[in-house]
Amino acid sequence: MALSTNTIIKLSDALSKDVADYIMDQPEFFDLMVQLIPDAIHDKLGDVDSMVAAELSMCISERLALKGV
């Protein structure tokens, strides 16, 4: 079954929030964030004290969200 581009866009608009909520509720999403946030901190700041990196990771994770638009 082929759908028109317009239909795909409308379905995407209708589903994006629900899909984002679904992804955020998955434990894999949390696991991925736990892995990637410290990597991103290291990439941007270089070597950082482990306690500082942990605190930054916690603060940053509280500010990140996946959301449908």
C-alpha angles and dihedrals in degrees: 000000000000121000127204120250089247091054091049090051093049092047090048091051091049095046104037097089093046092048092049090050090049092051093047090052093056119098089222089065091055091046091051092050091049088055100040103042095063089044090053092048090051091046092053101036105023119219110004129179108271093237091051091047091051092050092047090049092053094047093046094047089055089055097049125086137162109228138174116236 
